[in-house]
């Protein structure tokens, strides 16, 4: 028997396919159903990962630095909405100037405005169970990508900051470690 003759009509098990067109139509339906199922599985996995991303990061984190006081950088991660996270950054620079800014994410890659920074927006997407990709934009142009990775013991976050020029070319890469303090 040929593969075409092995496919039977569901309502009439004894009826065989009449033409190559019937076979192609059924094959396309099976392929579409498989694609929909695969998309659903990916969506489900992303939702689980996104929820885990937030919960494992909730708390207060201080950037490790050799810079003398008053320089300090504190990140606070808190629950937001249904599975999202609110991020607040408070810092003091070498001159003693304070700044505070923050944003919310649902880990869906959607840009959301950043409070405390005019024209700024941030999008966050899950890479895997330990890492997220953060895209920072100003006035509609992505100028920085951050890979934020939580350590397996949950005590540190490692950020790789990739700065880009107007053409999207990398101009600088820096690194920071944050330690959980609360």
N, C-alpha and C positions, 0 to 999 in steps of 0.2 A: 504494500500500500504506500501511496505517496503521502507527504505531510498534509497536502490539501484534503485527501480522502479521510484522514484521521480526525479532522475537525468536523464534528457533527452539529447539526442545528439543535439549540438547547430545548426548544419546544417539541421537536420531533427527533428523538435520538437516532432514528434510523435514516433520517434524511441527510444525504451528503451534500457538500457544496456543489453548486452548479457551474461555477466559473472561477477563473483566476481573480476576477473583480471581487467576488464574494470573499475569497481567501485574503485578498489585500485589505478589504474593508475590516475584516475581523482582526487581522494583524495590526492595523492602525488603531483599532479600539483597544487592543491589548497594550500596545505601546503607549497610548495616551493614558490609560489607567495606571500603568507602571510609572509614568512620569509624574502623575498627580500624587500617587502614593509616595514616591521618593521625595517630592517637594514637601509633603506633609511631614514625613519623618525628619527632614532637615529642619523644618520650622519647629517641630516639637523639641528636637535636640537643642536648638538655639535658645528656645524659651527656658529649658532646664538650665543650660549653661549660664544664661543671663541672670537668672535668679540666684544661682550659686555665686556668680561674680560679685553681686552686691553683698550678700550675706557674709561672705568670707572677708570682705574688706571693711565692713562697718567698724567705725572707731576713729581714733585720732592718731595721726601719723606726723612725726617730726623729721624734717630733712637732716641727714647727717652732714655736718659741715665743720671745716676747720676755721671758718671765718669768725673773727672776733665779734663779741656782742656790740651792737644790738641786733646784728643780723640773725633772722630766724624765719623759717618757713614751716607752717603747720597746715596739713590737709585734714579735713574732717569728712568722713563718708557716713551718710545716714540713709535710712529707707526713704523711698519716694514712690508714691503711687502703688500700682500692682506689679511688683517685681523690679522697679527701677531704683535709682540711687540719686541722692543729692550730694554734690561735692562742693565744699567751701574751702577756699585757700586764704589764709591770713599770713601776711609776711611783714617783716620790718627790714628795710635795707640798711646799708652801712651808715647812711646819714641819719638814721632814726625815723625815716618816713614809713608810716604804716599803710598797707593796702589790704583790701578785702574784696574778693570776687567769688563767684560761684555759678554753678549750672546744675541742671537735672538731666538725667539720661534714662532711657528705657532699654539701652544696649541694642538699639535697632538701626544704628547708622544714620538716624535723622538729625539734622542740624537743629539745635535749640540755642536761643540767645543766652549770653553770659551776662549775669547781673554784675554791675560794677566795672564793666569794660564796654565803652561805646563801640558799636559796629561789630562786636565780636560774637561768634557762634561756635559751638562745639558739637561734634558728633562722636558717639562711642559705639564700637562694635566688638563683639566677642571674637577672639582668635581661637582660644581653647579654654580649658578649665582654669588655667592660671593667668592668662594674658588677655588684655584688651588693646585695641587700636583706637587712639584718640586723635581726631582731626580738629585742629584749631584754625578758624578762619577769621579774617578781619575784612569788613566791607566786601564779603562774597568771595575772597580769595584765600585758599588754604595756604598758610605760611608755615605750619608746623605739624608734624606727625609725632605722636608719642606712643611708644610701646610700653605699656604698664604691666609689669609682671609681679605677681604675688609669689613669695617663696613658699615652698612646700610646707614649712613649719608655721606659716602664717604670721611671722614676726617682722618681715621686711617687704617693702615694695621697691622694685628697681624700675626706674624710668629711663628710657633711651629717648632723647629729644633730637629730632631731625628737623633742622630749619631749612627752608627753601626760599629761593628768590622768586621774582615775578614770573619767571619762565618755568618754575617747578624744578629747577636744578638744586641739588643739595649744596648748601653753603657752609653748614656747621652741624656737627653731631656732638652732643654732650650727654652726660650721665649723672644721675642722682639716685641716692638710696634714701628711703624713708623708713624709719623704725616706728613700730607700734608703741604708743605711749598711753593709750587709753581705749 
